């Protein structure tokens, strides 16, 4: 049996105090998640769009599915213990992609061959500016990184903001991001196309 010395007793006390004062990383992460639970509402940490009938190649009804979990990446560097209490946010940002603001009145749209190739009708086009405006308002209401609480520094857009590379679509996109009002119609003339509801 090992002897109980003053040195081993002091070491045992120090280890016990460390466990009480500095709980394991899992407990620290648990505390951090509880503190930030209110900030995850409306983000992909809370829920993501999930197909009701997954695996189909056609349009599918979407519903709110489980959120994406936080993942600690360890491929470039080994995570160190206690990092949750030392962590400082360097930046926070929002991200938009594939907004596809579409000028359905444009003569550049090749709708006439759609009966021979495939349908050119995309039902969401009529609401693209409304959906973009709602998205901008939602991100503005979140205003902070959901995990760190740091106010957003910037917004990243990762492509397909316009559909036909037209100036009017780019103008709609920039107006929407800046919170301005816009008119969806490019012209006052009556027209017929694949987006016309009278078909």
Number of C-alpha atoms within 10 A of each C-alpha: 3 4 6 8 9 9 9 11 11 11 12 12 12 12 12 12 12 12 11 10 9 14 12 13 15 12 12 16 15 11 13 15 17 11 13 15 14 12 20 19 13 16 16 16 17 18 17 16 13 15 15 13 13 10 8 9 7 7 8 13 11 13 13 13 14 13 16 12 10 9 6 8 9 9 7 6 7 9 11 9 12 15 12 16 12 7 9 10 10 8 12 18 15 17 10 16 11 12 20 20 28 26 24 23 17 14 8 11 14 9 16 11 10 12 9 7 8 9 11 16 13 9 11 11 18 17 13 18 22 14 16 20 19 13 16 16 15 13 18 12 10 18 18 19 20 23 18 18 16 16 14 17 13 10 13 10 12 11 11 14 21 20 17 18 15 14 11 17 22 17 14 23 23 13 15 21 15 11 11 11 10 13 8 18 10 12 10 6 7 6 10 11 16 17 18 11 9 7 7
